[in-house]
Amino acid sequence: MRVFQNFATLDLLSGGRAELVVGRGSFIESFPLFGLDLNDYDELFAEKLDLLLRLRAHEHVHWSGKFRPALTGQGVYPRPLQDPLPVWLGVGGTPASFARAGTLGLPLMVAIIGGQTHRFRPLVDLYRESGRRAGHAPETLKVGLHALGYVADTTGQAIDDFFPGYARAFTKAGAERGWPPVTRAGFDALRSPEGALLVGNPEEVAQKILRHSEALGGLARVNLQMSVAGLPHAKLMRAIELLGTRVAPALALS
C-alpha cells in the first residue's frame, strides 16, 4: 500500500516518469526489522505483489490476504499519472521467479551483477515460455537487464575511477556474507566481453550492451547502476552525459 502511494506521488511529480522494479530481494535483514518471519519469504512476496497489482488496477479495492487486514472497497490515493503505473518484476537466478513474471505477464528485469550474461538465457527462455502458456502476447513480455557499470571518456579512466570504490563495496559486503574479497583479476574477468560489468568508454559499453542483448534474445531496457563505486557527483554527471550523447545514439543506430 505504502509503496504504491509513494510511487504514485513520484509519478505525478515527475510527469509520468516513475516505474517500479519489485522483487523478493537477496538480503534478509529487513525481516526481523519489520517483525516478519523468514519462513514466509515467498508467500509474503506473492501476496504483496498481488495487492500492488490490484491497487494499480482499481481506485477502490476489495482484497484479502494472510499478512495484513483486508480492504473492503476503500479508495486508495493518490492515483498515478500513468495508467497503468509500470511494474517490472526484478529477478536474480531463481527459476520460479522467472516463471512467475511470465505467468503474470509482467516485464522482466534480470539483475546480472556477476558471472557471464549468456548463462541466464535458459531462465529468460523460461520466462517467455511461461508467458506464452499463460496467454500473453510475445511483444508484451519485455526483458530488461540491470547491470553494474560506469562510462568515462576512455576505458582507462573508467577503470581507474570505478574499480577502487567497487572493490571496497563488494569486499565489505562479502565479509558479511561469506564472499571472497574482490581482486583486480576478478574485476577484469567481469569486464571481459562475456562478463557482467559494463565499465569502459562509450563505444565499448554500447557494443557490450548489444552483445548482452543478443545473448538474452533481445533487451527492451538496460538499467546501469553506477552508484556502487561511490563516485563524486561530477563524474556521475559526466557519465550520464556520455550515456545520453554517445551510448544511446550508438544503440539506436544498431
C-alpha positions in Angstrom: 0.0 0.0 0.0 2.7 2.5 1.0 4.9 1.6 -1.9 2.0 2.2 -4.3 1.2 5.6 -2.8 4.8 6.7 -2.8 5.4 5.8 -6.4 2.0 7.3 -7.4 3.2 10.5 -5.8 6.5 10.3 -7.6 4.8 9.6 -10.9 2.7 12.8 -10.5 5.6 14.9 -9.5 7.8 13.6 -12.4 5.1 14.0 -15.1 4.6 10.3 -15.6 8.2 9.0 -15.4 8.1 6.7 -12.4 8.5 2.9 -12.7 8.8 0.2 -10.1 11.1 -2.9 -10.2 9.8 -5.2 -7.5 11.4 -8.4 -6.2 11.8 -10.6 -3.2 15.3 -9.4 -2.5 18.5 -11.4 -1.8 19.2 -9.9 1.6 17.2 -10.9 4.7 17.9 -8.1 7.2 14.5 -6.5 6.7 12.6 -9.5 8.0 13.5 -9.0 11.7 13.4 -5.3 11.3 9.7 -5.4 10.3 8.8 -8.4 12.5 8.4 -10.8 9.6 9.1 -14.5 9.5 11.7 -15.6 7.0 9.8 -18.8 6.5 7.2 -16.7 4.8 9.7 -15.3 2.3 8.0 -16.3 -0.9 4.4 -16.3 0.4 4.8 -12.7 1.6 6.1 -11.5 -1.7 3.4 -13.2 -3.7 0.7 -11.7 -1.5 2.2 -8.2 -1.5 2.7 -8.3 -5.3 -0.9 -9.4 -5.8 -2.1 -6.4 -3.7 0.2 -4.0 -5.5 -1.2 -5.0 -8.9 -4.7 -4.8 -7.5 -4.0 -1.3 -6.2 -2.7 -0.1 -9.6 -5.7 -1.5 -11.4 -8.5 -0.2 -9.1 -9.2 3.0 -7.3 -11.5 1.2 -4.9 -10.0 -2.1 -3.8 -11.6 -5.3 -2.5 -8.8 -7.7 -1.4 -8.0 -10.0 1.4 -4.8 -11.9 2.4 -2.9 -13.6 5.2 -0.4 -10.9 6.3 -2.4 -7.7 6.5 -6.0 -6.6 7.1 -8.5 -6.9 4.2 -9.5 -4.0 2.0 -13.3 -3.6 1.6 -13.7 -1.0 -1.1 -11.6 1.8 0.3 -10.3 4.4 -2.1 -6.5 4.4 -2.5 -4.9 7.8 -3.3 -3.1 9.4 -4.9 -3.6 7.8 -8.3 -0.6 7.8 -10.6 -0.5 9.8 -13.9 0.4 6.7 -15.9 -2.3 4.1 -16.3 -1.1 1.5 -15.6 1.9 2.5 -13.5 4.8 0.4 -14.9 5.8 -2.5 -12.7 8.7 -4.7 -13.6 9.4 -8.0 -11.8 13.1 -8.0 -10.6 14.7 -11.4 -10.6 18.1 -12.9 -9.8 18.7 -16.6 -10.6 15.7 -18.4 -9.2 13.7 -20.2 -12.0 10.4 -19.9 -10.2 10.8 -16.1 -10.2 11.2 -16.0 -14.0 8.2 -18.3 -14.4 6.1 -16.1 -12.1 6.9 -13.0 -14.1 5.9 -14.7 -17.3 2.7 -16.1 -15.9 1.7 -12.7 -14.6 2.6 -11.1 -17.9 4.9 -8.6 -16.2 8.1 -7.2 -17.8 11.2 -8.9 -16.5 14.2 -7.1 -15.0 17.1 -9.5 -14.7 19.8 -8.5 -12.2 23.1 -9.8 -13.5 26.0 -8.4 -11.4 28.4 -11.3 -11.7 29.4 -14.2 -14.0 28.6 -14.3 -17.7 25.4 -12.9 -19.1 24.6 -15.6 -21.6 24.2 -18.2 -18.8 20.9 -16.5 -17.9 19.4 -17.3 -21.4 17.7 -20.5 -20.3 15.9 -18.6 -17.5 14.8 -15.9 -19.9 13.5 -18.5 -22.2 11.6 -20.0 -19.3 10.0 -16.5 -18.7 8.9 -16.2 -22.3 7.6 -19.7 -22.4 5.6 -19.2 -19.1 4.1 -16.1 -20.6 3.2 -17.8 -23.8 1.5 -20.6 -21.9 -0.5 -18.0 -19.8 -1.8 -16.4 -23.0 0.3 -13.3 -23.0 1.4 -11.8 -26.4 5.1 -12.2 -27.0 5.5 -8.4 -27.5 4.3 -7.7 -24.0 6.9 -10.0 -22.4 9.7 -7.4 -22.3 13.1 -8.2 -20.9 15.4 -5.7 -19.1 18.9 -6.0 -17.8 20.1 -4.5 -14.5 23.8 -4.3 -14.5 26.6 -2.6 -12.6 28.8 -0.2 -14.6 30.2 3.2 -15.4 31.1 5.2 -18.6 34.0 7.6 -18.9 35.7 9.2 -21.9 38.4 6.5 -22.0 38.5 2.9 -20.9 41.5 3.5 -18.7 39.7 6.4 -16.9 36.6 4.3 -16.4 38.6 1.5 -14.8 40.6 3.9 -12.6 37.5 5.7 -11.4 35.3 2.7 -10.8 37.4 -0.2 -9.5 38.6 1.2 -6.1 35.1 2.0 -4.9 33.6 -1.1 -6.4 36.2 -3.3 -4.7 35.7 -1.6 -1.3 31.9 -2.0 -1.5 31.8 -5.6 -2.5 34.7 -6.7 -0.3 32.8 -5.1 2.7 29.6 -6.9 1.7 31.5 -10.1 1.2 32.9 -10.0 4.7 29.4 -10.0 6.0 28.0 -12.7 3.6 30.9 -15.0 3.0 32.0 -13.8 -0.4 35.7 -13.7 -1.3 37.4 -10.3 -1.4 37.3 -8.5 -4.8 40.5 -8.9 -6.8 41.7 -6.9 -9.9 41.8 -10.2 -11.8 38.2 -10.9 -11.0 37.2 -7.4 -11.9 39.0 -7.7 -15.3 37.2 -11.0 -15.9 33.8 -9.3 -15.3 34.9 -6.6 -17.7 35.6 -9.1 -20.5 33.3 -9.3 -23.5 31.1 -12.0 -21.9 31.3 -10.7 -18.3 28.6 -8.8 -16.5 30.2 -5.4 -15.8 29.6 -2.5 -18.2 32.7 -0.5 -17.5 34.5 1.3 -20.3 34.3 4.1 -22.9 31.0 4.8 -24.6 31.7 2.7 -27.7 32.9 -0.2 -25.6 29.8 -0.1 -23.3 27.4 0.2 -26.3 29.0 -2.8 -28.0 28.8 -4.9 -24.8 25.1 -4.0 -24.4 24.4 -5.2 -27.9 26.2 -8.5 -27.1 24.2 -8.9 -23.9 21.0 -8.2 -25.8 21.9 -10.9 -28.4 22.8 -13.4 -25.6 19.4 -12.9 -23.9 17.3 -12.9 -27.0 16.7 -9.1 -27.1 16.5 -6.4 -24.4 13.9 -3.7 -24.0 15.7 -1.9 -21.2 19.1 -1.6 -19.6 19.4 -0.2 -16.1 23.0 0.8 -15.4 23.8 1.2 -11.6 26.8 3.4 -11.2 26.4 4.3 -7.5 28.1 1.2 -6.1 31.5 2.7 -6.6 30.8 5.9 -4.5 32.0 8.2 -7.3 31.9 12.0 -7.0 28.8 13.8 -8.3 30.7 15.5 -11.2 32.0 12.1 -12.5 28.5 10.6 -12.4 27.0 13.6 -14.2 29.7 13.2 -16.9 28.9 9.5 -17.2 25.2 10.3 -17.6 26.0 12.8 -20.3 28.1 10.2 -22.2 25.2 7.7 -21.9 22.8 10.2 -23.4 25.1 11.6 -26.1 27.1 8.6 -27.2 25.9 5.3 -25.8 22.2 5.7 -26.5 22.7 7.0 -30.1 25.1 4.1 -30.9 22.4 1.6 -29.7 19.7 3.4 -31.7 21.7 3.0 -34.9 22.4 -0.7 -34.4 
